[in-house]
Amino acid sequence: MTRDDNSELVRLAERLDKLEKRLAGIERTVNSIHDLLQVRSKRRWRDKLRPRLWHYRQYAPHAVHVPSAYESQTAPEKSPRIAVVTPSYNHVRYLGATIDSVLAQKYPNLAYIVEDGGSMDGTQQLLESYGDQIVWRSERDAGQASAINRGFARTDGEIMSYLNSDDILLPGALAYVAQTFLAEPKVDVIYGHRIFIDENGAEIGRWVLPPHDRKTLKWADYIPQETMFWRRRVWEKLGPLDEGLQYALDWDFALRAQAAGFRFKRVPRFLACFRVHDEQKSTAMMEVGSREQRRLRRAHLGYDPDGAAIHRATRGYLRRHVLFHGLFRLGLVKY
């Protein structure tokens, strides 16, 4: 073999070596991409199986959509009187949408009162602009529970509810509630699914709930307050909201109602929207809320459980929630 032949073989061997190294590098890259895709796939599945309760901003904002049947919901011929109270303080930015959502119900037998705590942000001017369409008062009060109690003290109504000044009712909600109570005379308290909206009224998430679970309610407040309605006999039995509570007043009311033997039902419908924004009480008062929640657990469980105990006790309910939420997202159940 000549010297030229040897040189050619050396060059060929070097090229093959470089090619093998490049192929090895490509293989490592492909394996890395494959591993990354597997991780992302697992994450996607974990995200799909993650509970949506207490997670507010779930996806990018988009317009709220509800079935057309919501708009065409009709009130019963003999509509029971529904009393709705809206407590408000310096929420002029959102209050108009709240009031409009109640008036847009066009419910024929409605007692609607706005109890404002003496706001200085233009709320009074907004309320005046509605003329005689609403009943309202604006003067200092002792907080949210105080405002709600004062409102109900001057209303009548066979069915009662309160709607905070940043939340809104969905179309046809009051007619649907009235129909439900007439059809189910043994049910005392109803609530439904919830839609989350942002500062601008765009949808950012949903809660789809399984049927009511008495045991789980003692451990965690999963009832969307803005969707909860009850018969007057519940209020007359329990008395007013606890004005010593700033955060957990709705959970306290639900727990007391359940302990008194009143019957709850989660209805198969989205009834209202809960607005998520930086000024809201549930964001600014987490420490106060934690203290009040511990107080209620001690009262109804007999002790103050740690986070692990709460997780174990609520795990079954959360799994059922994931199932119902998943079926809804897949279109296999419709509300």
C-alpha positions in Angstrom: 0.0 0.0 0.0 1.4 3.4 -1.0 1.9 6.3 1.3 -0.9 8.2 -0.5 -3.3 5.2 0.2 -2.4 5.4 3.9 -3.0 9.1 4.0 -6.4 8.6 2.4 -7.3 6.0 5.0 -6.3 8.2 7.8 -8.4 11.1 6.5 -11.4 8.7 6.0 -11.0 7.4 9.6 -10.9 11.0 10.9 -14.1 11.8 8.9 -15.8 8.7 10.3 -14.8 9.6 13.8 -16.2 13.1 13.4 -19.4 11.7 11.9 -19.8 9.3 14.8 -19.3 12.1 17.3 -21.9 14.2 15.5 -24.3 11.3 15.4 -23.8 10.8 19.1 -24.4 14.4 19.8 -27.6 14.3 17.7 -28.7 11.2 19.6 -28.1 13.0 23.0 -30.2 16.0 21.8 -33.0 13.7 20.6 -33.0 11.9 23.9 -33.1 15.2 25.8 -36.0 16.4 23.7 -37.8 13.1 24.3 -37.3 13.4 28.0 -38.4 17.0 28.1 -41.6 16.1 26.1 -42.3 13.3 28.5 -41.9 15.6 31.5 -44.2 18.2 29.9 -46.7 15.5 29.1 -46.7 14.4 32.7 -47.1 17.9 33.8 -50.0 18.4 31.5 -51.7 15.4 32.9 -50.9 16.5 36.4 -52.4 19.9 35.6 -55.6 18.3 34.3 -55.9 16.2 37.4 -55.2 19.1 39.8 -58.1 20.5 41.8 -59.3 23.9 40.7 -60.8 24.8 44.0 -59.0 27.8 45.5 -57.2 28.4 42.2 -58.6 31.6 40.8 -56.7 32.5 37.6 -56.8 29.3 35.7 -56.4 30.4 32.1 -56.1 33.5 29.9 -59.0 35.9 30.1 -61.8 35.6 27.6 -65.5 36.5 27.3 -67.9 34.8 29.7 -70.1 32.3 27.9 -73.2 30.6 29.3 -75.8 28.5 27.5 -78.6 30.4 25.7 -81.0 28.6 28.0 -79.8 30.8 30.9 -81.2 33.9 29.1 -84.6 32.3 28.4 -85.1 31.0 32.0 -88.6 32.1 33.1 -89.7 32.7 36.7 -92.6 30.7 38.1 -96.1 32.0 37.6 -96.4 32.6 41.4 -92.9 33.8 42.0 -91.7 33.6 45.6 -90.3 36.8 46.9 -86.5 36.9 46.8 -84.5 39.3 49.0 -81.0 40.2 47.9 -78.7 42.5 49.9 -75.5 43.9 48.5 -73.0 45.2 51.1 -70.6 47.8 49.7 -67.7 50.1 50.7 -65.6 52.1 48.2 -66.3 49.7 45.4 -67.7 52.1 42.8 -65.5 50.5 40.1 -67.4 47.3 40.3 -70.7 48.1 42.0 -72.5 49.2 38.9 -71.9 45.8 37.2 -73.2 44.0 40.4 -76.4 46.1 40.5 -76.9 45.7 36.7 -76.6 41.9 37.0 -79.4 41.9 39.6 -81.7 44.3 37.7 -81.1 42.4 34.5 -82.7 39.3 36.0 -86.1 41.1 35.6 -87.4 38.9 38.4 -91.0 39.9 39.1 -90.9 39.6 42.9 -87.6 41.0 44.0 -86.5 43.0 47.1 -83.1 44.4 46.4 -81.2 46.6 48.8 -77.7 48.0 48.6 -76.2 48.8 52.0 -73.2 51.1 51.6 -70.8 51.9 54.5 -70.5 55.6 53.7 -68.2 55.3 50.7 -66.2 58.4 49.6 -65.4 57.2 46.1 -68.5 58.2 44.1 -70.6 55.3 45.2 -73.5 57.5 46.4 -73.7 59.3 43.1 -73.8 55.9 41.3 -76.6 54.8 43.6 -78.5 58.0 43.0 -78.3 57.4 39.3 -80.5 54.3 39.6 -83.5 56.3 40.8 -86.2 54.2 42.2 -84.9 51.0 40.6 -83.1 50.0 43.9 -83.4 50.7 47.6 -80.2 51.9 49.2 -78.6 53.5 52.2 -75.1 55.0 52.6 -73.9 55.5 56.2 -71.3 54.2 58.5 -71.6 50.5 59.6 -69.6 48.0 61.6 -68.4 46.0 58.6 -69.7 43.5 56.0 -71.8 41.3 58.3 -73.3 44.4 59.9 -74.3 45.8 56.5 -75.9 42.5 55.4 -77.8 42.1 58.7 -79.1 45.7 58.5 -80.2 45.1 54.9 -82.1 41.9 55.8 -83.7 43.6 58.8 -85.6 45.8 56.5 -86.6 43.3 53.8 -89.1 40.6 53.4 -88.6 37.6 51.2 -89.2 33.8 51.3 -85.8 33.3 49.7 -82.7 35.2 50.8 -79.1 35.8 49.5 -76.4 38.4 49.6 -74.2 39.4 46.7 -71.0 41.3 47.3 -70.3 44.5 45.5 -67.7 43.1 43.1 -69.6 39.9 42.2 -72.4 39.4 39.6 -75.3 37.1 39.0 -75.5 35.2 35.8 -78.6 35.5 33.5 -81.7 33.7 34.7 -80.2 32.9 38.1 -83.1 34.2 40.3 -85.8 32.5 38.1 -83.8 29.2 38.3 -83.4 29.5 42.1 -87.2 30.2 42.5 -88.1 27.2 40.3 -85.7 25.0 42.3 -87.1 25.9 45.7 -90.7 25.4 44.5 -89.8 22.0 43.0 -87.9 20.9 46.2 -89.8 21.9 49.3 -87.6 19.9 51.6 -84.4 21.7 50.5 -83.4 24.7 52.7 -80.2 25.9 51.1 -79.0 25.7 47.5 -75.8 26.7 45.8 -74.3 26.2 42.4 -71.1 26.3 40.3 -69.0 29.4 40.1 -67.2 31.4 37.3 -64.2 33.5 38.1 -63.9 36.9 36.4 -61.1 39.4 36.4 -61.0 43.2 37.0 -62.5 43.7 33.5 -65.2 41.1 33.7 -63.4 38.5 31.6 -63.6 34.8 32.5 -60.4 33.4 34.0 -61.6 30.1 35.6 -64.4 27.9 36.9 -65.4 25.8 39.9 -67.4 22.7 39.1 -68.5 21.1 42.3 -69.7 17.6 43.2 -72.8 17.1 45.2 -72.9 18.6 48.7 -70.8 16.8 51.3 -71.7 17.4 54.9 -68.5 16.0 56.4 -66.1 17.9 54.1 -67.9 21.2 54.9 -66.7 21.0 58.5 -63.1 20.9 57.3 -63.1 23.4 54.4 -65.4 26.1 52.9 -66.1 25.0 49.4 -69.5 26.7 48.9 -69.3 29.6 46.5 -71.0 32.3 48.6 -72.3 34.4 45.7 -74.3 31.4 44.5 -75.9 30.5 47.9 -79.6 31.0 48.6 -81.7 29.9 51.6 -85.2 29.9 52.8 -86.2 32.6 55.4 -86.9 29.8 57.9 -83.1 29.2 58.0 -82.4 32.9 58.9 -85.2 32.9 61.5 -83.8 29.8 63.1 -80.1 30.8 63.1 -80.3 34.5 63.6 -78.1 37.1 61.8 -74.6 36.8 60.5 -71.8 36.9 63.2 -70.6 40.5 63.1 -67.4 39.4 64.9 -66.2 37.7 61.7 -64.6 39.6 58.9 -63.6 36.8 56.5 -65.4 33.5 57.3 -68.9 34.8 57.9 -70.4 32.9 55.1 -68.7 29.6 56.1 -69.9 30.2 59.7 -73.5 30.7 58.5 -73.4 27.5 56.3 -71.9 25.5 59.2 -74.5 26.7 61.6 -77.3 25.9 59.1 -76.0 22.4 58.6 -75.6 21.8 62.3 -79.2 22.9 62.8 -80.3 20.1 60.4 -81.2 22.2 57.4 -80.8 20.4 54.1 -78.3 21.6 51.4 -78.2 20.9 47.7 -75.7 21.8 45.1 -77.7 22.5 41.9 -76.4 21.7 38.4 -75.9 25.2 37.2 -73.5 28.2 37.2 -75.3 30.8 39.2 -72.9 33.7 39.6 -69.4 35.1 39.0 -66.8 35.8 41.6 -64.5 38.7 40.7 -60.8 38.3 41.4 -58.8 41.6 41.9 -56.0 43.0 44.0 -58.3 45.0 46.3 -60.6 42.2 47.4 -60.9 41.2 51.0 -60.0 37.5 50.4 -56.6 38.6 49.1 -55.8 41.3 51.7 -56.9 39.4 54.8 -55.5 36.0 54.6 -54.0 36.1 58.1 -57.4 37.1 59.5 -59.0 34.5 57.5 -56.7 31.8 58.8 -57.5 32.7 62.4 -61.2 32.6 61.8 -61.1 29.3 59.9 -59.2 27.8 62.8 -61.8 29.1 65.2 -64.6 27.5 63.2 -62.8 24.2 62.9 -62.4 24.1 66.6 -66.1 24.8 67.1 -67.3 22.1 64.7 -64.6 19.5 64.9 -63.6 19.9 68.5 -59.9 20.6 67.8 -57.6 22.6 65.5 -56.3 20.2 62.9 -53.0 20.7 61.1 -52.6 20.9 57.3 -52.0 17.2 56.8 -55.2 16.3 58.7 -57.2 18.8 56.6 -55.7 17.3 53.4 -56.6 13.8 54.4 -60.2 14.8 55.3 -60.8 16.7 52.1 -59.0 14.4 49.7 -62.1 12.4 48.7 -64.2 15.5 48.0 -61.4 17.0 45.9 -61.1 13.9 43.8 -64.8 14.0 43.1 -64.4 17.7 42.2 -61.6 16.8 39.7 -63.9 14.2 38.1 -66.9 16.6 37.8 -64.7 19.4 36.5 -63.0 17.1 34.0 -66.3 15.8 32.7 -67.5 19.3 32.2 -64.3 20.4 30.4 -64.6 17.4 28.1 -68.2 18.3 27.3 -69.6 15.1 28.8 -71.7 17.0 31.3 -73.3 20.3 30.6 -74.5 23.0 33.1 
